[in-house]
Amino acid sequence: MTDDTLMDRIFAYFDKGMRQYLDLENFVMMMSLFIRGSLEEKIDYCFQVYNLLKDGFLIKDTIVPLMRKYIVRQPADEDVEEAIR
């Protein structure tokens, strides 16, 4: 998944009507989730963004490349693959 794909998934989460734009209500809902959302709401949001097949499962082949990109490098004795597990 590229950064563009990730941004598209984030946008799609809030564009419930699949209209390709966010109206004021969608924008306020987005900001409210980021600022005041509960931990459960934020977890659901993250899960839905990465649930590419919309089947309720996260696939290792999709998640590992994304995590590898954003994980902070560990000391030389720790492998990135090990940090992800």
PDB file of N, CA, C and O in Angstrom:
ATOM      1  N   MET A   1       0.853  -1.169   0.000  1.00  0.00           N
ATOM      2  CA  MET A   1       0.000   0.000   0.000  1.00  0.00           C
ATOM      3  C   MET A   1       0.899   1.232   0.000  1.00  0.00           C
ATOM      4  O   MET A   1       1.814   1.342   0.816  1.00  0.00           O
ATOM      5  N   THR A   2       0.638   2.136  -0.898  1.00  0.00           N
ATOM      6  CA  THR A   2       1.424   3.365  -0.972  1.00  0.00           C
ATOM      7  C   THR A   2       0.803   4.421  -0.062  1.00  0.00           C
ATOM      8  O   THR A   2      -0.298   4.245   0.461  1.00  0.00           O
ATOM      9  N   ASP A   3       1.528   5.516   0.114  1.00  0.00           N
ATOM     10  CA  ASP A   3       0.987   6.624   0.911  1.00  0.00           C
ATOM     11  C   ASP A   3      -0.299   7.154   0.287  1.00  0.00           C
ATOM     12  O   ASP A   3      -1.237   7.509   1.000  1.00  0.00           O
ATOM     13  N   ASP A   4      -0.345   7.210  -1.063  1.00  0.00           N
ATOM     14  CA  ASP A   4      -1.554   7.678  -1.741  1.00  0.00           C
ATOM     15  C   ASP A   4      -2.732   6.750  -1.462  1.00  0.00           C
ATOM     16  O   ASP A   4      -3.850   7.206  -1.227  1.00  0.00           O
ATOM     17  N   THR A   5      -2.474   5.455  -1.489  1.00  0.00           N
ATOM     18  CA  THR A   5      -3.529   4.490  -1.198  1.00  0.00           C
ATOM     19  C   THR A   5      -4.011   4.647   0.231  1.00  0.00           C
ATOM     20  O   THR A   5      -5.213   4.600   0.494  1.00  0.00           O
ATOM     21  N   LEU A   6      -3.089   4.830   1.145  1.00  0.00           N
ATOM     22  CA  LEU A   6      -3.461   5.026   2.546  1.00  0.00           C
ATOM     23  C   LEU A   6      -4.314   6.286   2.702  1.00  0.00           C
ATOM     24  O   LEU A   6      -5.316   6.269   3.417  1.00  0.00           O
ATOM     25  N   MET A   7      -3.932   7.359   2.051  1.00  0.00           N
ATOM     26  CA  MET A   7      -4.719   8.595   2.121  1.00  0.00           C
ATOM     27  C   MET A   7      -6.110   8.383   1.523  1.00  0.00           C
ATOM     28  O   MET A   7      -7.096   8.904   2.044  1.00  0.00           O
ATOM     29  N   ASP A   8      -6.192   7.620   0.432  1.00  0.00           N
ATOM     30  CA  ASP A   8      -7.494   7.305  -0.162  1.00  0.00           C
ATOM     31  C   ASP A   8      -8.364   6.522   0.815  1.00  0.00           C
ATOM     32  O   ASP A   8      -9.567   6.770   0.905  1.00  0.00           O
ATOM     33  N   ARG A   9      -7.775   5.581   1.545  1.00  0.00           N
ATOM     34  CA  ARG A   9      -8.515   4.771   2.516  1.00  0.00           C
ATOM     35  C   ARG A   9      -8.997   5.641   3.682  1.00  0.00           C
ATOM     36  O   ARG A   9     -10.117   5.472   4.164  1.00  0.00           O
ATOM     37  N   ILE A  10      -8.157   6.560   4.129  1.00  0.00           N
ATOM     38  CA  ILE A  10      -8.553   7.469   5.207  1.00  0.00           C
ATOM     39  C   ILE A  10      -9.720   8.335   4.743  1.00  0.00           C
ATOM     40  O   ILE A  10     -10.695   8.513   5.472  1.00  0.00           O
ATOM     41  N   PHE A  11      -9.618   8.868   3.537  1.00  0.00           N
ATOM     42  CA  PHE A  11     -10.687   9.700   2.984  1.00  0.00           C
ATOM     43  C   PHE A  11     -11.977   8.890   2.852  1.00  0.00           C
ATOM     44  O   PHE A  11     -13.052   9.366   3.216  1.00  0.00           O
ATOM     45  N   ALA A  12     -11.868   7.665   2.331  1.00  0.00           N
ATOM     46  CA  ALA A  12     -13.052   6.825   2.118  1.00  0.00           C
ATOM     47  C   ALA A  12     -13.764   6.506   3.426  1.00  0.00           C
ATOM     48  O   ALA A  12     -14.986   6.360   3.445  1.00  0.00           O
ATOM     49  N   TYR A  13     -13.019   6.397   4.510  1.00  0.00           N
ATOM     50  CA  TYR A  13     -13.629   6.109   5.811  1.00  0.00           C
ATOM     51  C   TYR A  13     -14.643   7.193   6.175  1.00  0.00           C
ATOM     52  O   TYR A  13     -15.688   6.890   6.750  1.00  0.00           O
ATOM     53  N   PHE A  14     -14.351   8.428   5.852  1.00  0.00           N
ATOM     54  CA  PHE A  14     -15.231   9.539   6.205  1.00  0.00           C
ATOM     55  C   PHE A  14     -16.212   9.891   5.092  1.00  0.00           C
ATOM     56  O   PHE A  14     -17.221  10.547   5.350  1.00  0.00           O
ATOM     57  N   ASP A  15     -15.939   9.473   3.875  1.00  0.00           N
ATOM     58  CA  ASP A  15     -16.824   9.741   2.741  1.00  0.00           C
ATOM     59  C   ASP A  15     -17.826   8.597   2.619  1.00  0.00           C
ATOM     60  O   ASP A  15     -17.774   7.810   1.674  1.00  0.00           O
ATOM     61  N   LYS A  16     -18.736   8.516   3.583  1.00  0.00           N
ATOM     62  CA  LYS A  16     -19.672   7.388   3.659  1.00  0.00           C
ATOM     63  C   LYS A  16     -20.558   7.274   2.422  1.00  0.00           C
ATOM     64  O   LYS A  16     -20.929   6.167   2.032  1.00  0.00           O
ATOM     65  N   GLY A  17     -20.901   8.395   1.804  1.00  0.00           N
ATOM     66  CA  GLY A  17     -21.757   8.364   0.626  1.00  0.00           C
ATOM     67  C   GLY A  17     -21.002   8.125  -0.664  1.00  0.00           C
ATOM     68  O   GLY A  17     -21.596   8.124  -1.742  1.00  0.00           O
ATOM     69  N   MET A  18     -19.703   7.923  -0.566  1.00  0.00           N
ATOM     70  CA  MET A  18     -18.834   7.710  -1.734  1.00  0.00           C
ATOM     71  C   MET A  18     -19.048   8.798  -2.789  1.00  0.00           C
ATOM     72  O   MET A  18     -19.177   8.518  -3.981  1.00  0.00           O
ATOM     73  N   ARG A  19     -19.083  10.051  -2.310  1.00  0.00           N
ATOM     74  CA  ARG A  19     -19.331  11.183  -3.199  1.00  0.00           C
ATOM     75  C   ARG A  19     -18.054  11.837  -3.701  1.00  0.00           C
ATOM     76  O   ARG A  19     -18.102  12.728  -4.548  1.00  0.00           O
ATOM     77  N   GLN A  20     -16.907  11.396  -3.180  1.00  0.00           N
ATOM     78  CA  GLN A  20     -15.600  11.935  -3.552  1.00  0.00           C
ATOM     79  C   GLN A  20     -15.362  13.340  -3.013  1.00  0.00           C
ATOM     80  O   GLN A  20     -14.496  14.062  -3.507  1.00  0.00           O
ATOM     81  N   TYR A  21     -16.129  13.723  -2.001  1.00  0.00           N
ATOM     82  CA  TYR A  21     -15.883  14.978  -1.292  1.00  0.00           C
ATOM     83  C   TYR A  21     -16.428  14.838   0.124  1.00  0.00           C
ATOM     84  O   TYR A  21     -17.287  13.999   0.393  1.00  0.00           O
ATOM     85  N   LEU A  22     -15.923  15.662   1.011  1.00  0.00           N
ATOM     86  CA  LEU A  22     -16.430  15.698   2.379  1.00  0.00           C
ATOM     87  C   LEU A  22     -17.214  16.984   2.570  1.00  0.00           C
ATOM     88  O   LEU A  22     -16.710  18.072   2.289  1.00  0.00           O
ATOM     89  N   ASP A  23     -18.437  16.861   3.042  1.00  0.00           N
ATOM     90  CA  ASP A  23     -19.194  18.063   3.365  1.00  0.00           C
ATOM     91  C   ASP A  23     -18.841  18.484   4.791  1.00  0.00           C
ATOM     92  O   ASP A  23     -18.025  17.837   5.447  1.00  0.00           O
ATOM     93  N   LEU A  24     -19.440  19.542   5.259  1.00  0.00           N
ATOM     94  CA  LEU A  24     -19.123  20.067   6.588  1.00  0.00           C
ATOM     95  C   LEU A  24     -19.366  19.014   7.672  1.00  0.00           C
ATOM     96  O   LEU A  24     -18.562  18.872   8.593  1.00  0.00           O
ATOM     97  N   GLU A  25     -20.469  18.278   7.561  1.00  0.00           N
ATOM     98  CA  GLU A  25     -20.785  17.261   8.570  1.00  0.00           C
ATOM     99  C   GLU A  25     -19.705  16.174   8.611  1.00  0.00           C
ATOM    100  O   GLU A  25     -19.266  15.772   9.689  1.00  0.00           O
ATOM    101  N   ASN A  26     -19.278  15.699   7.433  1.00  0.00           N
ATOM    102  CA  ASN A  26     -18.215  14.683   7.385  1.00  0.00           C
ATOM    103  C   ASN A  26     -16.915  15.217   7.976  1.00  0.00           C
ATOM    104  O   ASN A  26     -16.220  14.514   8.710  1.00  0.00           O
ATOM    105  N   PHE A  27     -16.599  16.453   7.653  1.00  0.00           N
ATOM    106  CA  PHE A  27     -15.365  17.056   8.149  1.00  0.00           C
ATOM    107  C   PHE A  27     -15.392  17.176   9.672  1.00  0.00           C
ATOM    108  O   PHE A  27     -14.407  16.870  10.344  1.00  0.00           O
ATOM    109  N   VAL A  28     -16.532  17.626  10.212  1.00  0.00           N
ATOM    110  CA  VAL A  28     -16.659  17.761  11.665  1.00  0.00           C
ATOM    111  C   VAL A  28     -16.577  16.387  12.329  1.00  0.00           C
ATOM    112  O   VAL A  28     -15.962  16.254  13.387  1.00  0.00           O
ATOM    113  N   MET A  29     -17.182  15.368  11.729  1.00  0.00           N
ATOM    114  CA  MET A  29     -17.099  14.010  12.278  1.00  0.00           C
ATOM    115  C   MET A  29     -15.650  13.531  12.301  1.00  0.00           C
ATOM    116  O   MET A  29     -15.209  12.904  13.264  1.00  0.00           O
ATOM    117  N   MET A  30     -14.913  13.833  11.231  1.00  0.00           N
ATOM    118  CA  MET A  30     -13.513  13.436  11.154  1.00  0.00           C
ATOM    119  C   MET A  30     -12.706  14.117  12.256  1.00  0.00           C
ATOM    120  O   MET A  30     -11.955  13.456  12.974  1.00  0.00           O
ATOM    121  N   MET A  31     -12.855  15.415  12.390  1.00  0.00           N
ATOM    122  CA  MET A  31     -12.106  16.150  13.400  1.00  0.00           C
ATOM    123  C   MET A  31     -12.504  15.708  14.809  1.00  0.00           C
ATOM    124  O   MET A  31     -11.657  15.617  15.698  1.00  0.00           O
ATOM    125  N   SER A  32     -13.779  15.438  15.008  1.00  0.00           N
ATOM    126  CA  SER A  32     -14.253  14.989  16.310  1.00  0.00           C
ATOM    127  C   SER A  32     -13.628  13.649  16.686  1.00  0.00           C
ATOM    128  O   SER A  32     -13.238  13.444  17.835  1.00  0.00           O
ATOM    129  N   LEU A  33     -13.532  12.745  15.727  1.00  0.00           N
ATOM    130  CA  LEU A  33     -12.905  11.450  16.001  1.00  0.00           C
ATOM    131  C   LEU A  33     -11.448  11.634  16.393  1.00  0.00           C
ATOM    132  O   LEU A  33     -10.985  11.039  17.366  1.00  0.00           O
ATOM    133  N   PHE A  34     -10.727  12.451  15.642  1.00  0.00           N
ATOM    134  CA  PHE A  34      -9.307  12.651  15.923  1.00  0.00           C
ATOM    135  C   PHE A  34      -9.074  13.361  17.257  1.00  0.00           C
ATOM    136  O   PHE A  34      -8.121  13.048  17.969  1.00  0.00           O
ATOM    137  N   ILE A  35      -9.942  14.313  17.595  1.00  0.00           N
ATOM    138  CA  ILE A  35      -9.726  15.128  18.790  1.00  0.00           C
ATOM    139  C   ILE A  35     -10.382  14.530  20.033  1.00  0.00           C
ATOM    140  O   ILE A  35      -9.770  14.492  21.101  1.00  0.00           O
ATOM    141  N   ARG A  36     -11.620  14.065  19.900  1.00  0.00           N
ATOM    142  CA  ARG A  36     -12.378  13.640  21.078  1.00  0.00           C
ATOM    143  C   ARG A  36     -12.836  12.188  21.042  1.00  0.00           C
ATOM    144  O   ARG A  36     -13.537  11.739  21.949  1.00  0.00           O
ATOM    145  N   GLY A  37     -12.458  11.465  20.027  1.00  0.00           N
ATOM    146  CA  GLY A  37     -12.913  10.084  19.918  1.00  0.00           C
ATOM    147  C   GLY A  37     -12.391   9.217  21.049  1.00  0.00           C
ATOM    148  O   GLY A  37     -11.297   9.435  21.569  1.00  0.00           O
ATOM    149  N   SER A  38     -13.194   8.233  21.418  1.00  0.00           N
ATOM    150  CA  SER A  38     -12.761   7.292  22.453  1.00  0.00           C
ATOM    151  C   SER A  38     -11.676   6.386  21.871  1.00  0.00           C
ATOM    152  O   SER A  38     -11.489   6.329  20.656  1.00  0.00           O
ATOM    153  N   LEU A  39     -10.984   5.700  22.727  1.00  0.00           N
ATOM    154  CA  LEU A  39      -9.960   4.759  22.275  1.00  0.00           C
ATOM    155  C   LEU A  39     -10.584   3.706  21.367  1.00  0.00           C
ATOM    156  O   LEU A  39     -10.000   3.342  20.346  1.00  0.00           O
ATOM    157  N   GLU A  40     -11.762   3.217  21.729  1.00  0.00           N
ATOM    158  CA  GLU A  40     -12.449   2.205  20.918  1.00  0.00           C
ATOM    159  C   GLU A  40     -12.771   2.746  19.523  1.00  0.00           C
ATOM    160  O   GLU A  40     -12.595   2.037  18.532  1.00  0.00           O
ATOM    161  N   GLU A  41     -13.236   3.987  19.436  1.00  0.00           N
ATOM    162  CA  GLU A  41     -13.545   4.594  18.135  1.00  0.00           C
ATOM    163  C   GLU A  41     -12.284   4.748  17.293  1.00  0.00           C
ATOM    164  O   GLU A  41     -12.308   4.506  16.086  1.00  0.00           O
ATOM    165  N   LYS A  42     -11.197   5.147  17.918  1.00  0.00           N
ATOM    166  CA  LYS A  42      -9.940   5.311  17.183  1.00  0.00           C
ATOM    167  C   LYS A  42      -9.386   3.972  16.724  1.00  0.00           C
ATOM    168  O   LYS A  42      -8.821   3.875  15.635  1.00  0.00           O
ATOM    169  N   ILE A  43      -9.540   2.941  17.541  1.00  0.00           N
ATOM    170  CA  ILE A  43      -9.098   1.602  17.147  1.00  0.00           C
ATOM    171  C   ILE A  43      -9.920   1.114  15.960  1.00  0.00           C
ATOM    172  O   ILE A  43      -9.371   0.568  15.003  1.00  0.00           O
ATOM    173  N   ASP A  44     -11.238   1.310  16.019  1.00  0.00           N
ATOM    174  CA  ASP A  44     -12.100   0.904  14.903  1.00  0.00           C
ATOM    175  C   ASP A  44     -11.715   1.644  13.629  1.00  0.00           C
ATOM    176  O   ASP A  44     -11.648   1.046  12.555  1.00  0.00           O
ATOM    177  N   TYR A  45     -11.466   2.927  13.745  1.00  0.00           N
ATOM    178  CA  TYR A  45     -11.042   3.727  12.589  1.00  0.00           C
ATOM    179  C   TYR A  45      -9.770   3.151  11.971  1.00  0.00           C
ATOM    180  O   TYR A  45      -9.715   2.925  10.762  1.00  0.00           O
ATOM    181  N   CYS A  46      -8.759   2.916  12.786  1.00  0.00           N
ATOM    182  CA  CYS A  46      -7.490   2.369  12.278  1.00  0.00           C
ATOM    183  C   CYS A  46      -7.704   1.017  11.623  1.00  0.00           C
ATOM    184  O   CYS A  46      -7.164   0.745  10.550  1.00  0.00           O
ATOM    185  N   PHE A  47      -8.487   0.178  12.266  1.00  0.00           N
ATOM    186  CA  PHE A  47      -8.742  -1.152  11.708  1.00  0.00           C
ATOM    187  C   PHE A  47      -9.418  -1.040  10.349  1.00  0.00           C
ATOM    188  O   PHE A  47      -9.016  -1.714   9.400  1.00  0.00           O
ATOM    189  N   GLN A  48     -10.435  -0.200  10.245  1.00  0.00           N
ATOM    190  CA  GLN A  48     -11.167  -0.072   8.983  1.00  0.00           C
ATOM    191  C   GLN A  48     -10.292   0.485   7.865  1.00  0.00           C
ATOM    192  O   GLN A  48     -10.435   0.087   6.709  1.00  0.00           O
ATOM    193  N   VAL A  49      -9.399   1.391   8.198  1.00  0.00           N
ATOM    194  CA  VAL A  49      -8.499   1.947   7.180  1.00  0.00           C
ATOM    195  C   VAL A  49      -7.596   0.857   6.603  1.00  0.00           C
ATOM    196  O   VAL A  49      -7.344   0.832   5.399  1.00  0.00           O
ATOM    197  N   TYR A  50      -7.111  -0.041   7.456  1.00  0.00           N
ATOM    198  CA  TYR A  50      -6.201  -1.094   7.007  1.00  0.00           C
ATOM    199  C   TYR A  50      -6.920  -2.361   6.563  1.00  0.00           C
ATOM    200  O   TYR A  50      -6.274  -3.258   6.021  1.00  0.00           O
ATOM    201  N   ASN A  51      -8.204  -2.470   6.766  1.00  0.00           N
ATOM    202  CA  ASN A  51      -8.984  -3.635   6.362  1.00  0.00           C
ATOM    203  C   ASN A  51      -9.357  -3.493   4.885  1.00  0.00           C
ATOM    204  O   ASN A  51     -10.508  -3.220   4.544  1.00  0.00           O
ATOM    205  N   LEU A  52      -8.373  -3.681   4.027  1.00  0.00           N
ATOM    206  CA  LEU A  52      -8.532  -3.402   2.604  1.00  0.00           C
ATOM    207  C   LEU A  52      -9.636  -4.213   1.943  1.00  0.00           C
ATOM    208  O   LEU A  52     -10.353  -3.692   1.088  1.00  0.00           O
ATOM    209  N   LEU A  53      -9.784  -5.458   2.316  1.00  0.00           N
ATOM    210  CA  LEU A  53     -10.792  -6.309   1.694  1.00  0.00           C
ATOM    211  C   LEU A  53     -12.163  -6.173   2.352  1.00  0.00           C
ATOM    212  O   LEU A  53     -13.132  -6.789   1.911  1.00  0.00           O
ATOM    213  N   LYS A  54     -12.239  -5.368   3.404  1.00  0.00           N
ATOM    214  CA  LYS A  54     -13.485  -5.136   4.146  1.00  0.00           C
ATOM    215  C   LYS A  54     -14.122  -6.452   4.582  1.00  0.00           C
ATOM    216  O   LYS A  54     -15.340  -6.622   4.518  1.00  0.00           O
ATOM    217  N   ASP A  55     -13.271  -7.379   5.027  1.00  0.00           N
ATOM    218  CA  ASP A  55     -13.756  -8.688   5.444  1.00  0.00           C
ATOM    219  C   ASP A  55     -13.594  -8.925   6.942  1.00  0.00           C
ATOM    220  O   ASP A  55     -13.873 -10.018   7.435  1.00  0.00           O
ATOM    221  N   GLY A  56     -13.143  -7.902   7.663  1.00  0.00           N
ATOM    222  CA  GLY A  56     -12.980  -8.043   9.099  1.00  0.00           C
ATOM    223  C   GLY A  56     -11.660  -8.644   9.526  1.00  0.00           C
ATOM    224  O   GLY A  56     -11.484  -9.007  10.689  1.00  0.00           O
ATOM    225  N   PHE A  57     -10.719  -8.754   8.579  1.00  0.00           N
ATOM    226  CA  PHE A  57      -9.411  -9.328   8.880  1.00  0.00           C
ATOM    227  C   PHE A  57      -8.313  -8.441   8.321  1.00  0.00           C
ATOM    228  O   PHE A  57      -8.484  -7.813   7.276  1.00  0.00           O
ATOM    229  N   LEU A  58      -7.188  -8.392   9.015  1.00  0.00           N
ATOM    230  CA  LEU A  58      -6.006  -7.705   8.511  1.00  0.00           C
ATOM    231  C   LEU A  58      -5.031  -8.772   8.033  1.00  0.00           C
ATOM    232  O   LEU A  58      -4.718  -9.711   8.765  1.00  0.00           O
ATOM    233  N   ILE A  59      -4.560  -8.623   6.816  1.00  0.00           N
ATOM    234  CA  ILE A  59      -3.691  -9.614   6.196  1.00  0.00           C
ATOM    235  C   ILE A  59      -2.234  -9.225   6.416  1.00  0.00           C
ATOM    236  O   ILE A  59      -1.848  -8.077   6.194  1.00  0.00           O
ATOM    237  N   LYS A  60      -1.433 -10.187   6.853  1.00  0.00           N
ATOM    238  CA  LYS A  60      -0.021  -9.938   7.151  1.00  0.00           C
ATOM    239  C   LYS A  60       0.698  -9.315   5.956  1.00  0.00           C
ATOM    240  O   LYS A  60       1.491  -8.391   6.132  1.00  0.00           O
ATOM    241  N   ASP A  61       0.434  -9.804   4.750  1.00  0.00           N
ATOM    242  CA  ASP A  61       1.118  -9.284   3.561  1.00  0.00           C
ATOM    243  C   ASP A  61       0.799  -7.816   3.308  1.00  0.00           C
ATOM    244  O   ASP A  61       1.554  -7.132   2.616  1.00  0.00           O
ATOM    245  N   THR A  62      -0.291  -7.331   3.850  1.00  0.00           N
ATOM    246  CA  THR A  62      -0.654  -5.921   3.712  1.00  0.00           C
ATOM    247  C   THR A  62      -0.096  -5.092   4.862  1.00  0.00           C
ATOM    248  O   THR A  62       0.398  -3.985   4.647  1.00  0.00           O
ATOM    249  N   ILE A  63      -0.172  -5.614   6.066  1.00  0.00           N
ATOM    250  CA  ILE A  63       0.211  -4.864   7.260  1.00  0.00           C
ATOM    251  C   ILE A  63       1.718  -4.740   7.426  1.00  0.00           C
ATOM    252  O   ILE A  63       2.210  -3.661   7.755  1.00  0.00           O
ATOM    253  N   VAL A  64       2.460  -5.821   7.206  1.00  0.00           N
ATOM    254  CA  VAL A  64       3.908  -5.805   7.460  1.00  0.00           C
ATOM    255  C   VAL A  64       4.620  -4.723   6.651  1.00  0.00           C
ATOM    256  O   VAL A  64       5.417  -3.980   7.224  1.00  0.00           O
ATOM    257  N   PRO A  65       4.369  -4.598   5.338  1.00  0.00           N
ATOM    258  CA  PRO A  65       5.053  -3.517   4.606  1.00  0.00           C
ATOM    259  C   PRO A  65       4.723  -2.124   5.147  1.00  0.00           C
ATOM    260  O   PRO A  65       5.588  -1.248   5.169  1.00  0.00           O
ATOM    261  N   LEU A  66       3.496  -1.919   5.578  1.00  0.00           N
ATOM    262  CA  LEU A  66       3.118  -0.620   6.145  1.00  0.00           C
ATOM    263  C   LEU A  66       3.823  -0.373   7.462  1.00  0.00           C
ATOM    264  O   LEU A  66       4.339   0.719   7.701  1.00  0.00           O
ATOM    265  N   MET A  67       3.847  -1.375   8.314  1.00  0.00           N
ATOM    266  CA  MET A  67       4.493  -1.220   9.610  1.00  0.00           C
ATOM    267  C   MET A  67       5.994  -1.032   9.449  1.00  0.00           C
ATOM    268  O   MET A  67       6.612  -0.258  10.179  1.00  0.00           O
ATOM    269  N   ARG A  68       6.571  -1.736   8.500  1.00  0.00           N
ATOM    270  CA  ARG A  68       8.012  -1.628   8.268  1.00  0.00           C
ATOM    271  C   ARG A  68       8.376  -0.182   7.922  1.00  0.00           C
ATOM    272  O   ARG A  68       9.429   0.318   8.319  1.00  0.00           O
ATOM    273  N   LYS A  69       7.505   0.465   7.190  1.00  0.00           N
ATOM    274  CA  LYS A  69       7.769   1.835   6.757  1.00  0.00           C
ATOM    275  C   LYS A  69       7.733   2.821   7.925  1.00  0.00           C
ATOM    276  O   LYS A  69       8.462   3.813   7.921  1.00  0.00           O
ATOM    277  N   TYR A  70       6.892   2.555   8.921  1.00  0.00           N
ATOM    278  CA  TYR A  70       6.689   3.523   9.989  1.00  0.00           C
ATOM    279  C   TYR A  70       7.323   3.152  11.317  1.00  0.00           C
ATOM    280  O   TYR A  70       7.290   3.943  12.260  1.00  0.00           O
ATOM    281  N   ILE A  71       7.897   1.968  11.408  1.00  0.00           N
ATOM    282  CA  ILE A  71       8.521   1.542  12.673  1.00  0.00           C
ATOM    283  C   ILE A  71       9.850   2.249  12.852  1.00  0.00           C
ATOM    284  O   ILE A  71      10.623   2.394  11.905  1.00  0.00           O
ATOM    285  N   VAL A  72      10.104   2.680  14.053  1.00  0.00           N
ATOM    286  CA  VAL A  72      11.381   3.315  14.377  1.00  0.00           C
ATOM    287  C   VAL A  72      12.444   2.230  14.418  1.00  0.00           C
ATOM    288  O   VAL A  72      12.238   1.168  15.006  1.00  0.00           O
ATOM    289  N   ARG A  73      13.561   2.499  13.803  1.00  0.00           N
ATOM    290  CA  ARG A  73      14.645   1.513  13.769  1.00  0.00           C
ATOM    291  C   ARG A  73      15.128   1.205  15.176  1.00  0.00           C
ATOM    292  O   ARG A  73      15.329   2.100  15.997  1.00  0.00           O
ATOM    293  N   GLN A  74      15.306  -0.066  15.429  1.00  0.00           N
ATOM    294  CA  GLN A  74      15.805  -0.541  16.707  1.00  0.00           C
ATOM    295  C   GLN A  74      17.322  -0.688  16.622  1.00  0.00           C
ATOM    296  O   GLN A  74      17.888  -0.628  15.530  1.00  0.00           O
ATOM    297  N   PRO A  75      17.983  -0.878  17.757  1.00  0.00           N
ATOM    298  CA  PRO A  75      19.427  -1.134  17.719  1.00  0.00           C
ATOM    299  C   PRO A  75      19.741  -2.286  16.766  1.00  0.00           C
ATOM    300  O   PRO A  75      18.883  -3.122  16.481  1.00  0.00           O
ATOM    301  N   ALA A  76      20.962  -2.319  16.286  1.00  0.00           N
ATOM    302  CA  ALA A  76      21.368  -3.279  15.256  1.00  0.00           C
ATOM    303  C   ALA A  76      21.043  -4.721  15.612  1.00  0.00           C
ATOM    304  O   ALA A  76      20.836  -5.538  14.714  1.00  0.00           O
ATOM    305  N   ASP A  77      20.992  -5.055  16.890  1.00  0.00           N
ATOM    306  CA  ASP A  77      20.733  -6.446  17.257  1.00  0.00           C
ATOM    307  C   ASP A  77      19.259  -6.825  17.138  1.00  0.00           C
ATOM    308  O   ASP A  77      18.923  -8.005  17.247  1.00  0.00           O
ATOM    309  N   GLU A  78      18.379  -5.862  16.920  1.00  0.00           N
ATOM    310  CA  GLU A  78      16.963  -6.171  16.745  1.00  0.00           C
ATOM    311  C   GLU A  78      16.571  -5.957  15.292  1.00  0.00           C
ATOM    312  O   GLU A  78      16.792  -4.888  14.723  1.00  0.00           O
ATOM    313  N   ASP A  79      16.001  -6.966  14.719  1.00  0.00           N
ATOM    314  CA  ASP A  79      15.562  -6.930  13.337  1.00  0.00           C
ATOM    315  C   ASP A  79      14.186  -6.263  13.266  1.00  0.00           C
ATOM    316  O   ASP A  79      13.374  -6.419  14.178  1.00  0.00           O
ATOM    317  N   VAL A  80      13.923  -5.525  12.190  1.00  0.00           N
ATOM    318  CA  VAL A  80      12.623  -4.879  12.010  1.00  0.00           C
ATOM    319  C   VAL A  80      11.525  -5.935  11.987  1.00  0.00           C
ATOM    320  O   VAL A  80      10.459  -5.732  12.568  1.00  0.00           O
ATOM    321  N   GLU A  81      11.776  -7.055  11.323  1.00  0.00           N
ATOM    322  CA  GLU A  81      10.785  -8.132  11.287  1.00  0.00           C
ATOM    323  C   GLU A  81      10.434  -8.587  12.702  1.00  0.00           C
ATOM    324  O   GLU A  81       9.269  -8.852  13.000  1.00  0.00           O
ATOM    325  N   GLU A  82      11.419  -8.675  13.556  1.00  0.00           N
ATOM    326  CA  GLU A  82      11.194  -9.101  14.934  1.00  0.00           C
ATOM    327  C   GLU A  82      10.390  -8.048  15.700  1.00  0.00           C
ATOM    328  O   GLU A  82       9.556  -8.399  16.534  1.00  0.00           O
ATOM    329  N   ALA A  83      10.627  -6.778  15.430  1.00  0.00           N
ATOM    330  CA  ALA A  83       9.903  -5.701  16.107  1.00  0.00           C
ATOM    331  C   ALA A  83       8.425  -5.720  15.736  1.00  0.00           C
ATOM    332  O   ALA A  83       7.574  -5.374  16.555  1.00  0.00           O
ATOM    333  N   ILE A  84       8.118  -6.121  14.513  1.00  0.00           N
ATOM    334  CA  ILE A  84       6.735  -6.166  14.047  1.00  0.00           C
ATOM    335  C   ILE A  84       5.971  -7.292  14.724  1.00  0.00           C
ATOM    336  O   ILE A  84       4.785  -7.143  15.019  1.00  0.00           O
ATOM    337  N   ARG A  85       6.627  -8.407  14.972  1.00  0.00           N
ATOM    338  CA  ARG A  85       5.955  -9.567  15.580  1.00  0.00           C
ATOM    339  C   ARG A  85       5.651  -9.244  16.986  1.00  0.00           C
ATOM    340  O   ARG A  85       5.085 -10.071  17.701  1.00  0.00           O
TER     341      ARG A  85
END
